[in-house]
Amino acid sequence: MRLLAEAAAKRVEREHNSRAWLAWHIAAMQRMKRIPDLKKLTVRDTTRPRQTWRQQLEIMAQWASKRNEWLARQEKMNGR
């Protein structure tokens, strides 16, 4: 339960910080004479091609394989 409460508190803190950041930037941009181009403000590079579902499936299969190997080692170490 403590872990859930800590996670919820961190989520609330992140949300608050996000809203504070947004409010600060809105106020700052209202005072600007020229508004920067939206492309300069965005973080994500939208020119990058998206993964196909087959690529995503392959990555998930690789992850699952590594996870199963790790679980098998853990079971072996615990004598199961």
N, C-alpha and C positions, 0 to 999 in steps of 0.2 A: 504494500500500500504506500509506503514511504517513497518508493521509486516512482510510482504513478503521480504522487503529489509533487515531487521534484520536477518531473517532466512537464506537468501542467503549469507549474510556476515558471519554468523556462520558456514555455510556449507563450504565456501571457507577457513575459518580459520582451520576447522577440516581437510580438505583435505591437506592443507599446512603442518599442524603439522604431519599428517600421513606420508607424503612424506619426511619430515625432519627426522622423527624417522627412517624411512626405510633407508635413505641415511646414517645416522649416524651409524646404525647397520651394514650395508654393509661394510662401511669403517673399522669399528672396527673388524669385522669378518675376513677381509682380513689380518689383522695383527696377528690373532690368530694362534698358532701352531697346535692346535687341534680344529676341528669344533665340537660343541656339536651335539648330536643326535637330529634329527628333532622332535621326540616325546617330547623332553624336551623343545623345543621352541614353540610348538603349545599350544594354550590356550584351545581349544575345546576338550572335552573328547569324542572321537569317539566310545568308547565302550558302551556308553549309548544307549539303544534301542530307535528307532525313534517312534513317535506317529503314530498310525494308523489314517486313515481319519475319522473313527468313533469317536475316542477319540478327534480329533480336532473339529469335528462337535458338540460333546457334550459340549466341553469347550466353543465354540462359542455360543451355545444355552444358556448356563448359563450366559455368558456375556450379551447377548441380553436381557435375562429376567431381569437381574439387571438394565440394561440401561433403559428398558421400565418402570420399577418401578420408577426409578429416574425421568424420563420424566413426568410420571403421577403425581408425587409429585410436580414437578415444575409447571405443568399446574394448579394443584389444588391451589398452593400458589399464582399464578398469576391471579386466578379467571377466568380461561378459561374453 
